[in-house]
Amino acid sequence: QNGRILGAEALVRWQHPDYGLVSPGQFIPVAEETGLIAPISEYVLEAACKQAKSWSEAGSGNLSVSVNVSGKQFQHRKLTHSVRHALTKAGLDPRQLVLELTESTLMADKDAIVPVLEEFREMGLHVSVDDFGTGYSSLSYLTRFPVDAVKIDRSLVTDITTNPENAAVAGAVVAMAHSLKLRVCAEGVETIEQLEFLRSLQCDEMQGYFISPPVSAQEFDELLYQNRNRDWSARKAA
């Protein structure tokens, strides 16, 4: 509602010496199949926590950093150990780390995932359900899981101002999530019209190209500097 930057989502990219920038859509599935996802995930966790700590020390307050966690990682017994190690190594407050898992991951192996989520909650970090609104679960079902937030999938946001059905679903997600004491973040916000519509729904947080495309940590420093003196409500679409 006030345009303040609350955090960042960590994105992994592979700059290959011969092939250039390789999309995670190409190498992440291979990493999961070969087992390399574990060391990659540990690297991302440690790098994200270290960066969040650096931002805090630079005076950015309790800025959070979100890290995506795959279903394969939840099946890995060392996940909680890796998270603890990354937090301790960086000296980061657990409340500044958000772990994101997809709706399908949450529903795939409930008995195995719930104990891990409960341990995360005991550690003090937050858990968000990514890509919500496109799968087969319901918000009421989320009461069985110790999660803190849901993210409205970008497919619902893209035409939220022109498609009444998507607008209704997004509004229902926000209202029901709030009734369950969950925060809501909208993904894929690209226009001022989408921003204002989601504000009217009382959506808590938003991300997308309208706010910023993916940038390096150094470029994000500049975004934080600009954000301290910017009124986002006055920004107009290009």
C-alpha positions in Angstrom: 0.0 0.0 0.0 2.9 2.4 0.6 5.3 1.2 -2.1 8.0 0.2 0.4 10.4 -2.5 -0.7 10.0 -5.4 1.7 12.5 -7.9 0.3 13.9 -9.7 -2.7 13.6 -13.1 -4.3 16.8 -14.9 -5.1 17.1 -16.1 -8.7 19.8 -18.5 -9.9 21.4 -18.1 -13.3 24.2 -19.9 -15.1 26.7 -17.9 -17.1 28.3 -20.6 -19.2 31.7 -19.7 -20.8 30.6 -21.1 -24.2 26.8 -21.0 -24.3 26.3 -17.7 -22.5 23.4 -17.3 -20.1 21.6 -20.6 -19.6 18.0 -20.5 -18.3 17.2 -22.3 -15.0 14.4 -24.0 -17.0 17.2 -25.9 -18.8 19.6 -26.8 -16.0 17.5 -27.1 -12.9 15.6 -30.2 -14.1 18.9 -31.8 -15.0 20.3 -30.9 -11.6 17.3 -32.5 -9.9 17.7 -35.7 -11.9 21.4 -36.0 -11.3 21.4 -35.0 -7.6 23.3 -31.8 -8.2 20.3 -29.8 -6.9 21.5 -30.3 -3.4 24.9 -28.5 -3.7 23.4 -25.8 -5.9 20.6 -25.2 -3.4 23.2 -25.0 -0.5 25.1 -22.4 -2.6 22.0 -20.3 -3.3 20.9 -20.4 0.4 24.2 -19.3 1.6 24.6 -16.6 -1.0 21.1 -15.3 -0.3 21.5 -15.2 3.5 24.9 -13.5 3.1 23.4 -10.8 0.9 20.4 -10.2 3.1 22.8 -9.8 6.1 24.9 -7.3 4.0 21.8 -5.3 3.3 20.8 -5.2 6.9 24.3 -4.0 8.0 24.0 -1.3 5.3 20.9 0.1 7.0 18.1 -1.5 5.0 16.3 -2.8 8.0 14.8 -6.2 8.2 14.7 -6.8 4.5 13.7 -10.3 3.7 15.1 -12.7 1.0 13.0 -15.4 -0.5 14.6 -18.7 -1.8 12.7 -21.3 -3.8 12.8 -24.8 -2.5 12.0 -27.8 -4.8 10.2 -31.0 -4.0 13.4 -32.8 -4.5 15.0 -30.7 -1.7 12.2 -31.6 0.7 13.0 -35.2 0.1 16.6 -34.5 1.0 17.1 -35.2 4.7 19.8 -32.5 5.0 17.5 -29.6 4.0 16.9 -28.3 7.5 20.6 -28.7 8.3 21.5 -26.7 5.2 19.1 -23.9 6.2 20.4 -23.8 9.7 24.0 -23.7 8.4 23.3 -20.9 6.0 21.6 -18.8 8.6 24.4 -19.4 11.1 27.2 -18.8 8.7 25.7 -15.5 7.6 24.6 -14.4 11.0 21.1 -13.7 9.6 18.0 -13.4 11.6 15.8 -16.4 10.6 12.8 -14.0 10.3 14.5 -12.4 7.3 14.5 -15.7 5.3 11.4 -16.8 3.3 11.4 -20.3 1.8 9.0 -20.7 -1.2 7.5 -24.0 -2.3 5.0 -24.6 -5.0 1.4 -25.7 -4.4 2.1 -29.0 -6.1 5.1 -29.7 -3.8 3.0 -29.0 -0.8 0.3 -31.4 -1.8 2.6 -34.2 -3.2 3.9 -35.7 0.1 2.0 -34.1 3.0 3.2 -36.5 5.6 6.8 -35.9 4.9 6.6 -32.1 4.4 4.6 -31.1 7.5 7.3 -32.1 10.0 9.9 -30.1 8.0 7.6 -27.1 7.8 7.0 -27.3 11.6 10.8 -27.3 12.2 11.2 -24.3 9.9 8.5 -22.5 12.0 10.3 -23.4 15.2 13.5 -21.9 13.7 11.6 -18.6 13.1 11.7 -18.4 9.4 8.7 -17.9 7.1 7.2 -20.2 4.4 5.3 -19.1 1.4 3.3 -21.2 -1.1 4.3 -20.2 -4.7 2.1 -20.2 -7.8 -1.1 -20.5 -5.8 -4.4 -20.5 -7.7 -3.5 -22.9 -10.5 -3.3 -26.3 -8.7 -5.7 -28.6 -7.0 -5.6 -27.6 -3.4 -7.8 -25.1 -1.6 -7.0 -22.3 0.9 -9.0 -24.1 3.6 -6.7 -27.1 3.1 -3.7 -24.8 4.0 -4.9 -24.8 7.6 -3.2 -28.2 7.9 0.2 -26.7 7.0 2.3 -24.3 9.0 2.8 -21.7 6.2 2.7 -17.9 6.4 1.8 -16.6 3.0 0.6 -17.5 -0.5 1.6 -16.0 -3.8 -1.1 -15.5 -6.5 0.2 -17.0 -9.7 1.1 -14.6 -12.5 -1.4 -16.4 -14.9 -4.2 -14.9 -12.8 -2.5 -11.4 -12.6 -1.8 -11.0 -16.3 -5.4 -10.1 -17.3 -6.8 -9.4 -13.8 -8.2 -6.0 -15.0 -9.9 -7.5 -18.1 -10.9 -11.0 -17.1 -13.7 -11.0 -14.5 -13.2 -14.7 -13.7 -9.5 -14.2 -12.9 -10.3 -11.0 -10.9 -12.9 -12.9 -8.9 -10.4 -15.8 -8.1 -7.7 -13.3 -7.1 -10.1 -11.4 -4.9 -11.3 -14.7 -3.3 -7.7 -15.8 -2.6 -6.9 -12.5 -0.9 -10.0 -12.5 1.2 -9.8 -16.1 2.3 -6.1 -15.9 2.9 -6.6 -13.0 5.2 -9.3 -14.8 7.1 -6.7 -17.5 7.7 -4.1 -14.9 8.9 -2.0 -15.5 5.8 -0.2 -12.7 3.8 -0.7 -12.5 0.1 1.8 -11.6 -2.6 0.8 -11.2 -6.3 3.4 -12.3 -8.9 3.9 -10.9 -12.4 2.7 -7.3 -11.8 3.6 -5.4 -15.0 1.3 -2.4 -15.2 0.0 0.4 -13.0 -3.6 -0.8 -13.7 -2.7 -4.2 -12.2 -1.0 -2.6 -9.3 -4.0 -0.4 -8.4 -6.5 -3.2 -8.8 -4.5 -5.4 -6.5 -4.2 -2.6 -4.0 -8.0 -2.3 -4.1 -8.2 -6.0 -3.1 -5.9 -5.2 -0.2 -3.2 -7.5 -1.5 -0.3 -7.3 0.9 2.7 -7.5 -1.4 3.5 -7.5 -5.1 6.4 -8.3 -7.4 7.0 -8.2 -11.1 8.5 -6.1 -13.9 6.5 -3.0 -12.9 8.5 -2.9 -9.7 11.7 -4.2 -11.2 13.0 -6.8 -13.6 15.6 -9.2 -12.2 18.8 -7.3 -11.3 22.1 -8.0 -9.7 22.6 -7.4 -6.0 24.5 -4.2 -6.8 21.7 -2.9 -8.9 19.3 -3.8 -6.1 21.2 -1.5 -3.8 20.3 1.3 -6.1 16.7 0.3 -6.1 16.7 0.4 -2.3 18.3 3.9 -2.4 15.6 5.1 -4.8 12.8 3.5 -2.9 13.5 5.5 0.2 12.4 8.6 -1.5 9.8 7.4 -4.0 6.0 7.5 -4.0 5.0 4.4 -6.0 1.4 5.4 -6.1 2.4 8.4 -8.3 4.2 6.3 -10.9 2.6 6.0 -14.3 2.8 3.3 -16.9 5.5 3.9 -19.5 
